[in-house]
Amino acid sequence: MHSFGHRLNGLLTFSVTILAIMCAIASLSDNLNAPSPTAEIKIMNINWFQKQPQGNDEVSLTMNISADLQSLFTWNTKQLFIFVAAEYETPKNSLNQVSLWDAIIPAKEHAKFWIHTSNKYRFVDQGNNLRGKKFNLTLHWHVMPKTGKMFADKIVMAGYSFPEEYR
């Protein structure tokens, strides 16, 4: 006959195993979701485009950001971390990324939004490479689940360019 300790150990082991299996199934069920997020970013104004005393280019933008990210939410989604980055090439680097704006979306009800904003973070290029340069604005997102691994994706919007002269 088993003692109380053996019985408790068997019960706890069984419970933890069932819990782990349920978490694995929950995590795998997210793979069945086929999200279809949409986003659009319009540059309303280039507030300033100047050369800093150190010789670096600095830009301030005013943007309209609209997005519908509701399809990224499932029953297992805790929150979304989103950010807008400017991406461009220079002679030194094939990819330069500058984060302009970010937010945390805590619930599906907040995942469809429109915001009029200036860049939250300074847009400074290390050098004077931005005049007349073409660039992309990219909306990145990271889905943070309640259980399972995080995943990330993005929407790239091309066709933007800086002015030829400083303002």
Order of alpha helices (4+ residues) and beta strands (2+ residues): alpha-beta-beta-beta-beta-beta-beta-beta-beta
